[in-house]
Amino acid sequence: MHQENASSSLLVLGTAQDGGYPHTGCSEDCCREAWKDLNQKRLIASLAILDSNDCFLVDITPDFKYQLQLIERHINEKPRISGICITHAHLGHYMGLLELGLE
């Protein structure tokens, strides 16, 4: 993942609340401009802790497939997920677990 003696790093994968941003169905001022310009989109709050060959996630959100791509771009290879800390039982903090199963 990183070079053998590389230091640990923290990667912010998202900063939005459980529904993401813009929020589904929202036409208020807070979301209206973001619906017009999806470059303003924010992924659901999550962190990646990167250390040597390990990647630990703090929450695994419904945006996990996009957040995994952010990690891959950051480290220039596919990460090995070594652990996941789910901070609490709201849906937006663990629904990304569904992406880990094989069909």
N, C-alpha and C positions, 0 to 999 in steps of 0.2 A: 504494500500500500504506500508506505513512505520508505525513505532510505533507512537502513538499519539503525542509525544513530539519530534519526530525526526526532525532534521534540513533539510533544502532544499538541494538538490544536482543536479548537472548538469551531464548528461550522453551523451558522444559523440557517436552518432549512425553511423556516417560515415564521411569520409574526402575526398572522391573523387569528381571530377566534375560531371556534370549532366549525363554523359554516364557511370559512374562507372569506375572501374579499375580492370583488363585490359579493354581497350576500344574495343568495337565490331569492328572486322575486322582489328585491328592494329597488324602489324607484325614488327614494329620498335623495336629497342633495349629497349625502355622504357616499352614495354608491353610483349615482347617475353618471358622473364623469368617468368613473372606472368602467362602466358598461360600454361607454362610447370608445374608450381607449383601453383595451385589455392589457396593454403594457403596464398599467397600474395594478394589475392583479397581484394579490399576495397569497402565498400558500399558508396553510394552517400551521400554527406554532409547533415547532419541533427543533431539536438540536442533534448534531452528530459530534461525538467525541472521537477524534482520530488519534491513534497511538500505535506506532510501528505498523504491524499488520492487522490491527484490530480496529473495528468501527463499532462504537456503542451508540445506540439511539436513545434519546430522551423523548418518549412518546412516538408512536407509529401511526400516523394520521391517514385519513382517506386520500391525501395527496401523496402518499408514499411513493408511488411509481415515478412521480415528477421529482420528488426529493431524492430518490435514489440516483436519478440522472445528475442532479446537482453534486452529489458526493462523487460520482464517477468523473465528472468534469474537473472537480477540485483535485482529485488524486491521480487522474489520468489512467485509471484502471477500475475494474469491477471490485467493489469493496466486499470484504468478508464481514458480515454482521455477526459480532461476537456476543452481543447482549442487547437487551431492550429494557429500559426502565419505563414503566407506565406510571405516570404521576398520580392519576386517579381514574375512576371508572366512567367518566363521560365518554360517549361514543367517539367523539373527535380525537380522543387520545389513544385509542386502541384499534380502530377499524382497519388500519393498514395491515393488521395481522392477517386479514383475509387474502392479501396479495402474496403471502408466503407459501401457501399451499400449492401442491401440484395437482393438475387436473388430468 
